[in-house]
Amino acid sequence: MARDTLLVALAKRAHKIPIGLVSITLLSLATLIGWLLGGPVGVGTIICSFATGPIMQFAFKTVNFDATNVHHQHLTDSLKIMANKKAA
């Protein structure tokens, strides 16, 4: 969840860079850091690092979804909305 939030935040900052490329960069960096720390990196890890971004970008484009236009709300606002739905 935190990685996804970071992905959206970085995509918002880098207006001209597609979210798929931001995802590739973020996941590749995480893979590199994990490998440098002694973690195992196999073919599947590399495929996931480089394929997730383009697949996500294709899916978003297919359904006309722009992740950079998502507006988050505070937890207290979400709780108020849920409480109102339960009361109704």
N, C-alpha and C positions, 0 to 999 in steps of 0.2 A: 504494500500500500504506500509506504513512504517513497519507494522507488518510482511508483507511478506519479505521485505528486511532484517529485523532483523532475520527472520527465516532462510533465505538463508545464511546470515553472520554467524550465530551460527552453522549451519550445516557444513559450510566450516571449521570453527575452530575445531569442534569436528569430525574429520575425520572418526572415527570408529562407531559413533553413527548414526543410520538411521534417515533420515529426518522426518519420521513419529513420532519417539520418541521425537525428538526435538520439533516438533509441539505440541505434547501432553503436554510436559513440559511447553512450552511457553503459550499455551492457558489455562492450568490449573493454572498457576501462575497468569495470568491476571484475571481469574475467582475468585481465592482466594483473590486477592487484591481488586477486585470490591466488593466482599462480605464483606470484612473487612471494606470497606468504606461505607457500608450500602446499597449496591445495591441488588436487588432481584436476587436470584439464584434458578432456578427451575430444573426440570428433563431435560427439553430440553437443558438448558445451560450445564448441566453435560454431556449429550449425545454428544453435539457438541464439547465439550472440549476433550473428549476421542475418538470420532469417526472420526474427521476431519483428524488427522494425518495418521492413517492407510489407510483411503480411498485415501488420497492424495498420499501416498507412493505406494499403489496398482496401481493407475492411472499412476503415473510416470513410474513404472516398466513395465506396460503393453505397453506403447509407447516408451520404452527405453530412457527416458528423465532423465538426471542428473542435477538437479537444481544447484548443487555446481559447475558445469562447465560453468554456464552462465556468460558471460563477459558484464559488463555494459559499456555504453559509456557516455561521457559528453553531456549535453544538447546542447551545441554549435555544437558538431559533428552531433547530430540528426537534428538540424535545417539546417545545411549545406546540409545534404543528402536530406532532404525534399525539400529544395530550388532547388537543382539540378534536382530532379524528376519533379518539376513543370515547370522548364525551358525547359525540353526536350520534 
